[in-house]
Amino acid sequence: MKESVENLGFSDRDRAIESFNNLLDIMELLRQKCPWDREQTIESLRPLTIEETYELSDAILNRDYQEICKELGDILLHIVFYSKIADEQGEFTISKMIDTLCGKLIFRHPHVFPKNEDGNLTQVDGTNQVIQNWERLKGKEKNGNKTILSGVPKSLPSLIKAYRMQDKARAVGFDWKNREDVWSKVKEELVEFEQELENMDSAKAQNEFGDLLFSLVNAARLYDINPDTALESTNHKFRTRFNYVEKKIKESGKDFKDLSLEQMDSYWNMSKIEEVDDNE
């Protein structure tokens, strides 16, 4: 394996190995000499890891490579931290974790890494077949997913979870034949939602609204739109414009309660004209 990749990869591989070794040494000292680091468990680290992941997400959405570099470092620290704790408890070592990852990547990419000594590669016809093979091979692994959707964490945010479940189903061919057909489903769900609103049945309306959202996520996926990214873009836009409205109202010496909706709308429209930006 080493011979097949030794001339590929990162430009500063030797420096990267040295840096990673340095990180392992630092982690070792922290667990020995820092009271806070010594007290951490995999359970106590979990919420911090989630927070770091969202901070990385923010940096990516802002295309701030300096912040991406910093947040990736924080994620790497957590990976090393978990591995160190597991090593201390005799569960697994960091080399075992990395070897497991490498073995998984090689097994799931037979079109890149030959499985037999004859050096023959599995032939693939584009990205879709790679994805289909990936899901099929995951099911063959010793500790692989028992069902297709079991690979989607139940704790994922609902919007992302819906997208990933639909994507998993697509990988095995369970999808719309023509993406345009999804719009009839969206319209159908909208009608059913409106009917339950008219019936004043809040429980059924909630269920139908969930169906409507799920169908919209499906439509976004079919048109190569990530719904979470799209919604976050709109969230940012709303935050920026609403902050502008709040600022203008304060500058006028008034409060929200002093203005009519029409007056607030005028400030809102001004924010759209001025194309204000706010990275708060």
N, C-alpha and C positions, 0 to 999 in steps of 0.2 A: 504494500500500500504506500509506504513512504517513497519508494522509487517512482511511483506513478504521479506523485504530486509535488516532489521536492523542488521542481523548477517553476511551480505555479504559486499564485497567492500574493500576500501582502508584501510591499516593498521593504518593510523593516521587520521581517520575521524574526531575525536574531534579537533585535531590540525588544520585540514584543514578548519573546520568551523570557528575556531578562526582566522585563517589567512585571510579567505575570509571576515569576518566581519571587520578586520583591514584594508583591501584593500578598502572596502566601506567607512570607516571613512576617509581614506587618500584622496579618490576621492572627498568626500564632502568638505574637507578643501581646496583642490586644486582649486575647482570651486569657492570657496569663496575668496581665498586670493592670488592666482597666476594669474597675468594679462594674461599670455599666455593661461593657461588652461581655464580661464573664457571666452576668446574670441572664443574658438573652437566651431564649428558646425559639424553636421553630414557630411556636404559637405566638410569641410576643413580636416576632419579626413580621408575621403575616400582614397586619394592617399597614405597617411601614412600607412593605414591598408594594402593596396596592397603591399607596400614595405616590411612591417613586414612579410607578408605571404610568400613572396619570400625569405626573410632571413631565415624563418623557413624551407622552402623547401631546401635551401642550407645546413642547419645544418643536416637535415634528410639524404640527399644524402651523406654527409660526415660522417654519423653515429657518430656525435659529440654530445653525450648526455648532456654535460655541456652547449653547445650552444643551444641544443633543449630545455633544461630547461629554459634558458634565453629568447629565442624567444617565447616560449609558454606563459611566463609571460607577454611579450609585447602584444601578441594577447589578453590575458585575460584583460589587462588594457584597450585595445580598446573596448572590449565587455562591460566592466563596464562603460566606458566613454560614449558610445552610449546610454546605458540604462539610465545613469544619465541625459543626455540631454533630452531624451524622457520623463523622469519623470518630469523634470522641465517644459516641454511644455504641460504636461497633456496628453501625448499620451499613454504611458504604463510605468509600473514599472519594476524593475529588477526581482521581484518575479513573475510578470505576464509572463515575458520572459521565466524564468526557468520553471514555471508551464506549459506553452505552449509546451516547449520542452519535458517535462516529459510525458505530455498527448499524444503527437505525438508518442513518443517511445513506450509507452504502447499499443496504438491503432494499431501500425504497427507490433507488435510482439505478436499476439494472441497465438503463439506456446510457449510463455514464460509466459505471463500474462493472466490468465483466464478472459474471457469477461463476464461470467455469474456467479451467486452466487454458482452454483453447482461445480465450480472449474474445469470444463472441459477445456482442452487446445486443440487448433487446431493442428492437426497432420501434420507434414511436412516431406518430403522425400528428405533431403539434401539441400545444399546451393542454388541450382537453384530455388527450389520451394519457398524458403524464399524470394529471389529476386523478383520472379513473384508476390508473395503475397504483397510484399512491394509496387510495382508499382500499383497494383490493389487497394490497400487500400488508397494510396495517392489520387487517383481519386475520392474516396468516401468522403474525408474530406471536410468540409464546405468551406474552402478556399484552397482546394487542387489544383493541376495542372489541367488546363482545357484540355490540350492535353498531350500526352506522352512526347513530346520533349520540352514542355514549361518549364520543370524543369531544362533544360540545359541553363545556362546564356548566352545571346548573346555576352557578353563582354569577355567570356573566350578566352584564346589564341587558335588559330585555330586548332592546333594539338590536344590539350586536348579536345576541343569542338567536333572534329570529333570522337574521341574515346568514349566520353560520349554519343553522340547521337547514335552511333552504339550499345553501351552497353544498352541503354534504349530500343532500338528496339529489341535487343536480349531477354530482360526480358519479352517481350510479345510474343515471339516465332518467330519474324521476323529475321531469321538468316539462314546461310548456313546449310544444313543438314549434309554435310561432310566438314570439314574444308579444306581438300585437294583441294576441288573444287575452292577455292578462287584464287588459282594460275593461273587458266585459265583466270580469270577476270583481274588479275594483268598484265598478258602478253597481253591481249586484249587492256588494257589502254595504255600500253607501245607502242604498234604498232600504235595506234591512235595518240599518242603524236608525235612519230617520223614522221608520215605522215604529220602532220601540220607543223613540222619544215622544212620538204622538200618543203612544199607549201609556205613557208615564210610568213605564216599567224600568226603573233605574238599573236593576240587576241585569236584565236582558240587554239593556242599552249598553252597559259596560262590556258585556260579552261581544256584542256586535261591533262596538268600537274597536275592541281588540282584533276582531276579524278584519276590520277595515284597515287598521294599521299594518297587520300582517300582509295583507294583499298589496299595500303600497310599498312595503319593504321588498316584496317579490318583484314588483314593477321596477323599482330602483335597481335591483340586482340584474334584472334582464337587460337593462339599458346601461349597464356598467357604471352605475352610480352607487357609491357607498353611502347608505342612508345615514349612518352615524356621522360621517364627515360632513355630509350635506346639512344635517340638522345642527351640528356644531358651528358651521359657518353662519347659519341663520341666527343661532344663539349669540354669536359674537356681534353680528350686525345689530341685533336688537339691543344688546347691552350698550354698544357704542352710541346708538341713536337715543336711547333712553337717558343715558348719562348726559348727553348733549342737552336734552330737554330740561333735565334737572338743573344743570349748570345755568342755563338761560333764565330759568324761573328764579333761581337764587340771585342772579345778577340783577334781576328786575326788582328785587326786594320783596318778592311775594312768595307764596307757598302754593303747593298743588291745590289745596282746598279753595284758594282764591281765584282759580282759573276755571273756565268752562272747558268741556271736552274740545270744543272748536278751537279755543285758544291754545290748548296743549298740542292739538293737531298741527297748528301753524308752525310751532317750534319743531315738531317732528318732520314736517315737510322741509323746513330749513336745513335740518341735519342731512337729509337726502341730497339736497342741492349742493351743500358744501362738502359732501363726501368726507365727513369727519372720520378720524381713525382714533382708536383708543385701545391700547394693549393692556389695560388694567386687568 
